[in-house]
Amino acid sequence: MKKILITTIILITFCLSGVVYAANLDEFNGKTLDKMWTYRDPAKKGTYRLEGGKLILDLKAGADMYIRGTDAGVCFLMDPPKGLNDFSIVTMVNSAVNGTQPPACQPGLIFFNEANWAYSIWGPYANIDIRLEDCEGASYRWRDQTQIGINKADVDIDKDVWIMIKKTGQELEFFAKGAEKDNWKSGGIDKKLMPNYTAGNYKIGLVAKSWGGSVDSTFEFDFFDIPEVPKAVSSQGKITSTWAGIKR
């Protein structure tokens, strides 16, 4: 009886961690999108499904997210971790589901202050490179202006790519690697948009956009993680699996 009680307490504590901490690890193993996510698709350009442990997004051509007023990109957003100023967001993205990345598109990670129309997007770009492009109001910056990116010769993008944005103080640093066992490669550090990313004013998550010359595209995200936050339950399926494991 004592053993059962202790086990039950451990399970309850584990499950409640999903309340104490916003669920920070999603491996997309469920059948529906976890409640921690807000799906943002103002122009109805995307359709998504969870299949085979992946979040799969079908994106129509011309789903651009640009300066204020051009708002057709697709985002999966959540609140940043409370009380934690320094943290990272990580995903593995496949932008080359059909063999190569399509033209004029970019899936990846995002920091987003919608009220100020300020965002930082980091990910594989139009089968050219991995880069940061960002915007604040009517001011948009490409790689030649942000000076932040990683060339294909250093991290191949025609396959699964690990990408990370690391927030430290008043800086964002952007990383990528071509395999889980590889070391992270930094594409650079940015400070310009940091005044927009203060507690209560922004979201974090996944993004995909496309623009002139694009085609209908498909992207896969394997997981989303905030490594610095204690692991929390991310889906009912995982709660069930954990309970089943304890019962065995």
C-alpha positions in Angstrom: 0.0 0.0 0.0 2.8 2.4 0.9 4.5 1.7 -2.4 1.3 2.4 -4.3 0.8 5.7 -2.4 4.3 6.8 -3.2 3.9 5.9 -6.8 0.6 7.8 -7.0 2.2 10.9 -5.4 5.1 10.8 -7.9 2.6 10.5 -10.8 0.5 13.4 -9.5 3.6 15.5 -9.1 4.8 14.7 -12.6 1.4 15.5 -14.1 1.0 18.7 -12.2 4.4 19.8 -13.6 2.4 20.4 -16.8 0.5 23.1 -14.8 3.4 24.6 -12.8 5.5 24.8 -16.0 4.0 25.4 -19.4 4.5 22.1 -21.1 7.9 22.6 -22.7 8.5 19.4 -24.6 6.2 18.3 -27.4 7.3 15.3 -29.5 4.0 15.5 -31.4 3.1 11.9 -30.5 -0.5 12.6 -29.9 -3.4 12.8 -32.3 -4.3 16.4 -31.7 -2.3 19.6 -31.2 -1.5 20.1 -27.5 -3.3 22.8 -25.6 -0.2 24.7 -24.9 -0.2 25.8 -28.6 -2.1 28.5 -30.3 -2.5 27.9 -34.0 -2.3 31.3 -35.8 -3.3 31.2 -39.5 -5.1 34.5 -40.3 -5.2 34.0 -44.1 -6.2 30.3 -43.9 -3.0 29.2 -45.8 -2.2 26.1 -43.8 -3.5 22.7 -42.8 -1.7 20.5 -40.3 -1.8 17.1 -38.9 0.1 15.0 -36.3 1.3 11.8 -37.9 4.2 9.4 -37.2 5.5 11.5 -34.3 5.7 14.7 -36.4 3.8 17.9 -36.8 3.2 18.1 -40.6 2.2 21.4 -42.1 0.9 21.8 -45.7 1.4 25.5 -46.7 -0.2 27.1 -49.7 1.9 29.3 -52.0 1.9 33.0 -51.1 1.6 32.7 -47.3 3.8 35.7 -46.7 4.6 37.2 -43.3 6.3 40.5 -44.0 5.9 44.1 -42.8 2.8 45.1 -40.8 -0.2 44.6 -43.1 1.2 41.5 -44.8 0.1 38.7 -42.5 -0.4 35.3 -44.1 2.2 33.2 -42.5 1.3 30.3 -40.2 2.5 30.1 -36.6 2.2 27.6 -33.7 2.7 29.9 -30.6 3.0 29.5 -26.9 4.0 31.7 -23.9 7.7 31.8 -23.0 8.6 30.2 -19.7 7.5 32.3 -16.8 10.3 33.6 -14.5 13.0 32.5 -16.8 14.9 35.3 -18.6 17.5 33.0 -20.3 16.3 30.0 -22.2 16.4 28.3 -25.6 13.9 27.0 -28.1 14.8 24.0 -30.2 13.3 22.0 -33.0 14.2 19.7 -35.8 12.6 20.7 -39.1 12.5 19.0 -42.5 12.0 21.6 -45.2 12.8 19.1 -47.9 10.0 16.6 -47.5 9.7 16.1 -51.2 13.5 15.9 -51.8 14.6 19.5 -51.8 13.4 22.7 -50.1 10.9 24.5 -52.4 11.6 28.0 -53.6 10.6 31.2 -51.7 9.7 29.7 -48.3 11.0 29.5 -44.8 10.0 27.3 -41.9 11.6 27.5 -38.5 11.5 29.1 -35.0 10.0 32.4 -34.1 10.0 35.1 -31.4 6.9 37.2 -32.0 5.5 40.4 -30.5 2.2 40.8 -32.5 1.2 44.1 -31.0 4.5 45.8 -32.2 4.5 43.5 -35.3 8.1 42.5 -34.3 9.4 39.0 -35.0 12.6 37.1 -35.4 12.4 34.0 -37.7 15.3 31.5 -37.9 15.3 28.5 -40.3 16.1 27.1 -43.7 15.5 29.7 -46.3 14.4 29.0 -49.9 17.0 26.3 -50.4 19.7 28.9 -50.0 20.9 28.9 -46.4 19.7 29.0 -42.8 19.2 32.6 -41.8 17.6 35.2 -39.6 15.1 37.5 -41.1 13.2 39.9 -38.8 10.8 42.7 -38.8 9.7 45.6 -36.6 6.6 47.5 -37.9 7.4 48.5 -41.4 11.2 47.8 -41.1 12.2 44.4 -42.5 15.7 43.0 -42.5 17.1 40.3 -44.8 20.3 38.3 -44.1 22.5 41.0 -45.7 21.2 43.4 -43.1 21.0 41.1 -40.0 24.4 39.6 -41.0 23.2 36.3 -39.3 23.1 33.0 -41.1 24.7 29.7 -41.8 25.6 28.5 -45.3 24.6 25.2 -46.8 28.2 24.2 -47.0 28.4 24.2 -43.2 24.9 22.8 -42.4 23.1 21.0 -45.2 19.4 21.9 -45.4 18.1 19.2 -47.8 17.3 16.9 -44.9 16.3 17.1 -41.2 18.0 20.2 -39.6 18.3 21.0 -35.9 17.8 24.7 -35.2 17.9 26.7 -31.9 17.4 30.3 -30.7 19.1 31.0 -27.4 18.0 34.0 -25.4 20.6 35.3 -23.0 20.0 38.7 -21.3 19.4 41.2 -24.1 20.7 38.9 -26.9 19.3 36.3 -29.2 21.9 33.8 -30.6 21.0 31.6 -33.6 22.3 28.0 -34.0 21.9 25.0 -36.3 23.4 21.6 -36.9 22.9 18.8 -39.3 22.6 15.8 -36.9 21.7 15.3 -33.3 25.3 14.3 -32.4 26.9 17.3 -34.1 28.0 20.4 -32.3 25.9 23.5 -32.6 27.1 26.0 -35.1 26.4 29.7 -34.3 25.0 31.9 -37.1 25.4 35.1 -35.0 24.0 37.2 -32.3 21.3 39.9 -32.5 20.2 42.6 -30.1 18.1 45.0 -32.2 14.7 43.6 -31.6 15.2 42.6 -27.9 13.1 45.6 -26.5 10.1 43.8 -28.0 10.7 40.6 -26.2 9.9 41.5 -22.6 7.7 39.4 -20.2 4.1 39.3 -21.2 4.6 41.0 -24.6 5.7 38.1 -26.9 5.2 34.5 -27.9 7.6 31.8 -29.0 7.1 28.8 -31.3 7.2 27.5 -34.8 6.5 29.3 -38.1 6.3 28.8 -41.8 5.9 31.4 -44.6 6.2 31.6 -48.3 6.1 34.5 -50.8 6.2 35.5 -54.5 7.5 32.6 -56.6 6.5 30.0 -54.0 4.6 26.8 -54.5 2.4 24.7 -52.3 4.8 23.1 -49.8 5.0 20.6 -46.9 7.2 20.9 -43.8 7.7 18.5 -40.9 8.6 19.4 -37.3 9.8 16.5 -35.2 9.6 18.1 -31.8 9.7 21.4 -29.9 11.7 21.8 -26.7 12.8 24.4 -24.1 15.8 22.5 -22.6 16.3 24.8 -19.6 12.8 24.2 -18.2 12.1 21.0 -16.1 10.4 18.5 -18.3 6.6 18.7 -18.2 3.8 16.7 -19.7 3.0 17.7 -23.2 0.0 15.5 -24.1 -2.6 13.3 -22.7 -1.0 10.4 -24.5 2.2 10.9 -22.5 0.2 10.9 -19.2 -1.4 7.7 -20.2 1.9 6.1 -21.2 3.5 7.2 -17.9 0.7 5.7 -15.9 0.8 2.5 -17.9 4.6 2.3 -17.3 4.1 2.7 -13.5 1.3 0.1 -13.4 3.6 -2.4 -15.1 
